[in-house]
């Protein structure tokens, strides 16, 4: 086969121009390590700066005086809230709200599982809801420390 420049083109496999999967994994692992280090450093710096900010407020006598008044008002408010919560109708409503939150959380977890399965089965990354609106399927990942054995 020849091309316009007159040289012959030979069909074949291109070798050495793309990274291997192992190299890709190493690159991503390195990026994860770098970001973990940055995040831990930023969290530490944030904690220090938050403490310095809190100390600046606590060292001001006017702020301390107002803060003490707020604490006292909070105690009174919480006592009032506890009294209201003892009423049977309010207690029943609070339990209903708690149950509804739990049911909503469970429904969202089930939806997440079904969306993952739908995406796996169809290869689609979006889904049309009952209202006709198309929504994108989004995944989030995070790291959680594992207990040491």
C-alpha positions as CSV (number, residue, x, y, z in Angstrom):
1,X,0.0,0.0,0.0
2,X,1.4,3.5,-0.8
3,X,0.4,6.9,0.4
4,X,0.6,10.3,-1.5
5,X,4.2,10.8,-0.3
6,X,5.2,7.6,-2.2
7,X,6.3,5.6,0.9
8,X,4.9,2.2,1.6
9,X,2.6,1.7,4.6
10,X,2.7,-1.7,6.2
11,X,-0.2,-2.9,8.3
12,X,0.9,-3.8,11.8
13,X,0.4,-3.2,15.5
14,X,1.7,0.0,17.1
15,X,3.9,-1.0,20.0
16,X,5.2,1.2,22.7
17,X,3.1,4.3,22.2
18,X,0.6,3.7,25.0
19,X,1.1,3.0,28.7
20,X,0.4,-0.4,30.1
21,X,-2.4,-1.0,32.5
22,X,0.2,-1.5,35.3
23,X,1.7,1.9,34.5
24,X,-1.7,3.5,34.6
25,X,-2.5,1.9,37.9
26,X,0.9,3.1,39.3
27,X,0.2,6.7,38.0
28,X,-3.3,6.7,39.6
29,X,-1.9,5.2,42.8
30,X,0.7,7.9,43.0
31,X,-1.9,10.6,42.4
32,X,-4.0,9.2,45.2
33,X,-1.0,9.1,47.6
34,X,-0.2,12.7,46.7
35,X,-3.8,13.9,47.3
36,X,-4.0,12.0,50.6
37,X,-0.9,13.7,51.8
38,X,-2.1,17.1,50.7
39,X,-5.5,16.5,52.3
40,X,-4.0,15.4,55.6
41,X,-1.7,18.4,55.6
42,X,-4.5,20.8,54.9
43,X,-6.7,19.2,57.6
44,X,-3.9,19.7,60.1
45,X,-3.4,23.3,59.1
46,X,-7.1,23.9,59.2
47,X,-7.4,22.5,62.7
48,X,-4.6,24.8,63.9
49,X,-6.1,27.9,62.3
50,X,-9.6,27.1,63.7
51,X,-8.1,26.8,67.1
52,X,-6.3,30.1,66.8
53,X,-9.5,31.7,65.6
54,X,-11.4,30.2,68.5
55,X,-8.7,31.4,71.0
56,X,-9.0,35.0,69.5
57,X,-12.7,35.0,70.4
58,X,-12.3,33.4,73.8
59,X,-9.6,35.9,74.8
60,X,-12.0,38.8,74.2
61,X,-13.9,39.7,77.5
62,X,-16.9,41.1,75.7
63,X,-17.3,38.0,73.6
64,X,-16.9,35.7,76.6
65,X,-19.6,37.7,78.4
66,X,-22.0,37.4,75.5
67,X,-21.1,33.7,75.0
68,X,-22.0,33.0,78.7
69,X,-25.4,34.7,78.2
70,X,-26.0,32.6,75.1
71,X,-25.1,29.4,77.0
72,X,-27.6,30.4,79.7
73,X,-30.3,31.1,77.1
74,X,-29.5,27.8,75.4
75,X,-30.1,25.9,78.7
76,X,-33.5,27.6,79.1
77,X,-34.4,26.9,75.5
78,X,-33.4,23.2,75.8
79,X,-35.4,22.9,79.0
80,X,-38.5,24.4,77.3
81,X,-38.0,22.1,74.3
82,X,-37.8,19.0,76.6
83,X,-41.1,20.1,78.3
84,X,-42.8,20.4,74.9
85,X,-41.4,17.0,73.8
86,X,-43.1,15.4,76.7
87,X,-46.5,16.1,75.2
88,X,-47.9,12.9,73.6
89,X,-48.8,14.6,70.3
90,X,-45.4,16.2,69.9
91,X,-43.6,12.9,70.9
92,X,-45.7,11.0,68.3
93,X,-44.9,13.6,65.7
94,X,-41.1,13.5,66.5
95,X,-41.2,9.7,66.2
96,X,-43.0,9.9,62.8
97,X,-40.3,12.4,61.6
98,X,-37.6,10.0,62.7
99,X,-39.2,7.1,60.9
100,X,-39.7,9.1,57.8
101,X,-36.0,10.1,57.8
102,X,-35.0,6.5,58.1
103,X,-37.4,5.4,55.3
104,X,-36.1,8.2,53.0
105,X,-32.5,7.2,53.7
106,X,-33.2,3.5,53.0
107,X,-35.1,4.5,49.7
108,X,-32.1,6.6,48.6
109,X,-29.7,3.7,49.3
110,X,-31.9,1.3,47.3
111,X,-32.1,3.8,44.5
112,X,-28.3,4.1,44.4
113,X,-28.0,0.3,44.2
114,X,-30.6,0.1,41.4
115,X,-28.9,2.9,39.5
116,X,-25.5,1.2,39.7
117,X,-27.1,-2.1,38.5
118,X,-28.9,-0.2,35.7
119,X,-25.7,1.5,34.6
120,X,-23.8,-1.8,34.7
121,X,-26.5,-3.7,32.7
122,X,-27.2,-1.0,30.1
123,X,-23.9,1.0,29.9
124,X,-26.0,4.1,30.2
125,X,-24.9,6.9,32.5
126,X,-28.3,8.7,32.6
127,X,-31.8,7.9,33.4
128,X,-35.2,9.5,32.5
129,X,-37.4,10.0,35.6
130,X,-41.1,9.8,35.7
131,X,-41.3,13.5,35.2
132,X,-39.5,13.1,31.8
133,X,-36.4,14.9,33.1
134,X,-33.1,13.1,32.2
135,X,-30.7,12.8,35.1
136,X,-27.1,11.8,35.1
137,X,-26.0,8.9,37.2
138,X,-23.1,10.2,39.5
139,X,-20.8,8.2,41.6
140,X,-18.8,9.3,44.6
141,X,-15.9,7.5,46.2
142,X,-14.1,8.1,49.5
143,X,-11.5,6.3,51.6
144,X,-12.4,5.0,55.1
145,X,-9.6,3.9,57.4
146,X,-9.6,0.1,58.0
147,X,-9.0,-1.1,61.5
148,X,-5.6,-2.6,62.1
149,X,-5.4,-6.3,62.7
